[in-house]
């Protein structure tokens, strides 16, 4: 469904990506793993048209979207939940969710999708009138994912969904990601530092170091790989 081919990107004179290639197949959960500064977020920004690719291509559903503006990429069915979650603090939970249905593909289904989001997150239904800025970190994560679902994405990208959350909330978030994939057929690319949790829900994973893919494989194989255990799992 999504292919990144030989992506290179830089901030000013500093090159960050050095030929990143990966693939996310329809209906799968794929993890992009790496430490801080590895280039994970830059990879996502380049894929979403938020940064210019020096070389390479971004292919989504067999269409080259490398030079498309971000709003057209979102309209095509690719949606990113950024690591800062991106909730609008002064707007209510309901208003935040309704903003997610802005893409033309999602507007006709807004009411039905909203009810579905409330079924997934009953807490949001209870707090729909509350300002998003007054919510806990876990609740803001619910809003961010719920708003993404309002856009009716074909592929959902999550950037560091565990960041700043309590362990129990993190476990619930990853359980939800797996549920959305298995029960609703949602394709997911999750970018994460928590290697153990990410590999537990992913079908396939890529390891990013210093802007380059240095390893890839089925999650079960990577979990049993001694180099991965030593470098990322502290085993």
C-alpha positions, 0 to 999 in steps of 0.5 A, a space after each residue: 500500500 505504501 512504499 518509500 524508495 531510496 528517500 534522502 532528506 536534509 535540514 539545511 546543510 545537514 543530511 538526515 536520511 540516506 536512502 530510506 526504503 520500506 514497504 507497508 502492505 495492506 492490512 498489516 502493522 509495520 513498525 519503524 524502530 530506532 533511537 532518538 535522532 535516528 531519522 524516524 520523524 524525518 522519514 514520516 515528514 518526508 512521506 507526508 509532504 511536510 519535507 522535500 525529498 532530495 531523492 527517492 519516491 513515495 508511492 501510495 496505492 501505486 501512485 507517486 505522491 512524492 511532490 504532492 502537498 500534504 492536504 492532498 496526501 491526507 485526502 488520498 487516505 494517508 493520515 499521520 498522528 504526530 508525536 505531540 498528538 496535535 490536539 487543539 487545547 482550546 477546542 472541545 473534544 467534540 470539536 477536535 474530533 469533528 475537525 478530523 472529518 475535514 477531508 472530502 472523503 470523510 465528510 459524508 460519513 462524519 456522523 456515523 464515524 463519530 459514533 464509532 469513535 465514541 464506541 471505541 473511546 467511551 471516555 471521549 463520549 463522556 467528555 465531548 464538551 470538555 476542553 482538550 487542554 484539560 485532559 490527561 495525556 492518555 485522554 489526549 492520545 485518545 482524541 488524537 487517534 479518534 480524530 485520525 479515524 474521523 478522516 477515514 484513513 486507509 493507512 494510519 501512521 502513528 509517531 511515538 504513540 507511547 511518548 509521555 504516557 503511563 505504562 498502563 495507558 501505553 499498553 492499552 494504546 498498543 492493544 487498540 492499534 492491534 485491534 484496529 488492524 485485526 478487526 477493522 482492516 486498518 493498515 498501520 505504520 507505527 514509529 516507536 522507541 519502545 521496541 518490545 511493545 512495537 514488535 509485539 503488535 507488528 507483523 514486520 519491522 524496520 530498524 533505522 539508525 543514523 538515517 539508514 535502514 540497518 535491519 528488517 524482518 518479521 517481528 518474531 525473528 527480530 525479537 529473537 535476534 541477539 543484536 536487537 536484544 542487546 541494542 534495544 531490549 537490554 538483554 
